[in-house]
Amino acid sequence: SIDNIPLRCENLSGFFAPIIAGNGNSPTGNCVSGVKIGAEKSTWNIYPNPVSLGVLNISCNNCPAAVASFRLMDVTGRCIASASGNPTHFTWNLSGYPSGVYFLSIETDNDWRMVKIAL
């Protein structure tokens, strides 16, 4: 859960990613690392996953937003890092964080995604 809201898994263009469930249901399905999440107008690429050499690359093709907000959350839903930048290509140095499973939240004016990543 994130902030005590249960997660569920949803298939987004062939890739599974955890999605906030507002109905109180417990998590369902098998969540795997999403590396390419598509919408009708934009496609997010998050690589490498698992992260190697501490650097995560995030890019959005056909993204109309000029700025995106990124949040790195641990498995308890606690935000441990945040940044903002150009969604066309953003490089985030995560080398200072311990190995493990995290959730990456990406938000623009018209899009919100959450992806499971491994460091």
C-alpha positions as CSV (number, residue, x, y, z in Angstrom):
1,S,0.0,0.0,0.0
2,I,1.0,3.6,-0.4
3,D,-0.2,6.0,2.3
4,N,-2.5,3.2,3.5
5,I,-4.2,2.9,0.1
6,P,-4.0,-0.7,-1.3
7,L,-2.3,-1.3,-4.6
8,R,-3.6,-3.4,-7.4
9,C,-2.0,-4.4,-10.6
10,E,-3.2,-3.3,-14.0
11,N,-2.0,-4.2,-17.5
12,L,-0.8,-1.1,-19.3
13,S,-0.1,-1.9,-22.9
14,G,1.3,-5.3,-22.2
15,F,3.2,-4.5,-19.0
16,F,2.0,-4.8,-15.5
17,A,2.5,-2.0,-13.1
18,P,1.1,-1.3,-9.6
19,I,-1.8,1.1,-9.6
20,I,-3.5,2.8,-6.6
21,A,-6.8,1.1,-5.8
22,G,-9.2,3.5,-4.1
23,N,-11.8,0.8,-3.4
24,G,-10.1,-0.8,-0.4
25,N,-9.4,-4.0,-2.2
26,S,-6.1,-5.8,-1.4
27,P,-3.4,-6.1,-4.2
28,T,-4.3,-8.5,-7.0
29,G,-2.3,-10.0,-9.9
30,N,1.4,-10.4,-10.4
31,C,3.3,-7.1,-10.6
32,V,6.5,-7.3,-12.5
33,S,9.0,-4.6,-13.4
34,G,7.5,-2.3,-16.0
35,V,10.0,-0.8,-18.4
36,K,7.7,0.6,-21.0
37,I,4.3,2.0,-20.2
38,G,2.2,3.3,-23.0
39,A,-0.8,5.5,-23.2
40,E,-2.6,6.6,-26.3
41,K,-0.4,9.7,-26.7
42,S,2.7,9.1,-24.7
43,T,5.1,6.2,-23.9
44,W,7.3,6.1,-20.9
45,N,10.6,4.3,-20.9
46,I,12.3,3.5,-17.6
47,Y,15.6,1.8,-17.9
48,P,17.6,-0.1,-16.9
49,N,15.4,-2.1,-14.5
50,P,16.9,-3.4,-12.3
51,V,19.0,-0.2,-12.1
52,S,22.7,-0.7,-12.8
53,L,25.5,1.5,-11.8
54,G,23.0,3.5,-9.7
55,V,21.6,5.5,-12.7
56,L,18.0,5.3,-13.8
57,N,16.9,6.8,-17.1
58,I,13.4,8.0,-17.6
59,S,12.0,9.3,-20.9
60,C,8.7,10.0,-22.4
61,N,7.9,9.9,-26.1
62,N,5.2,12.3,-27.3
63,C,4.9,13.7,-23.8
64,P,3.1,17.1,-24.0
65,A,4.3,18.1,-20.5
66,A,7.3,20.4,-20.1
67,V,8.0,19.2,-16.5
68,A,7.5,15.9,-14.7
69,S,7.7,15.2,-11.0
70,F,9.4,11.9,-9.9
71,R,9.1,10.3,-6.4
72,L,11.0,7.2,-5.2
73,M,9.1,5.3,-2.6
74,D,10.1,2.3,-0.5
75,V,7.8,-0.8,-0.1
76,T,6.0,0.8,2.8
77,G,5.0,3.8,0.7
78,R,7.3,6.3,2.3
79,C,8.7,8.8,-0.1
80,I,12.5,8.7,0.2
81,A,13.5,10.9,-2.7
82,S,11.9,13.3,-5.1
83,A,13.0,15.3,-8.2
84,S,11.5,17.1,-11.1
85,G,12.8,17.6,-14.6
86,N,12.3,17.3,-18.4
87,P,10.2,14.2,-19.1
88,T,11.7,13.9,-22.6
89,H,14.9,12.5,-20.9
90,F,15.7,12.5,-17.2
91,T,18.6,10.8,-15.6
92,W,18.4,10.1,-11.9
93,N,21.4,9.1,-9.8
94,L,20.1,6.6,-7.2
95,S,23.5,5.2,-6.1
96,G,23.1,6.5,-2.6
97,Y,20.1,4.2,-1.8
98,P,20.3,0.6,-0.6
99,S,19.5,-2.3,-2.9
100,G,15.9,-3.4,-2.9
101,V,12.5,-2.9,-4.4
102,Y,11.1,0.6,-4.8
103,F,8.2,2.3,-6.5
104,L,8.7,5.1,-8.9
105,S,5.9,7.6,-9.2
106,I,5.8,9.9,-12.3
107,E,3.4,12.8,-12.5
108,T,2.8,15.4,-15.2
109,D,-0.1,17.8,-15.7
110,N,-2.0,15.1,-17.6
111,D,-0.5,11.8,-16.7
112,W,0.3,9.7,-13.6
113,R,2.2,6.4,-13.5
114,M,3.7,4.2,-10.9
115,V,6.3,1.6,-11.7
116,K,8.1,-1.0,-9.6
117,I,11.9,-0.8,-9.9
118,A,14.8,-2.7,-8.3
119,L,18.0,-1.1,-7.3
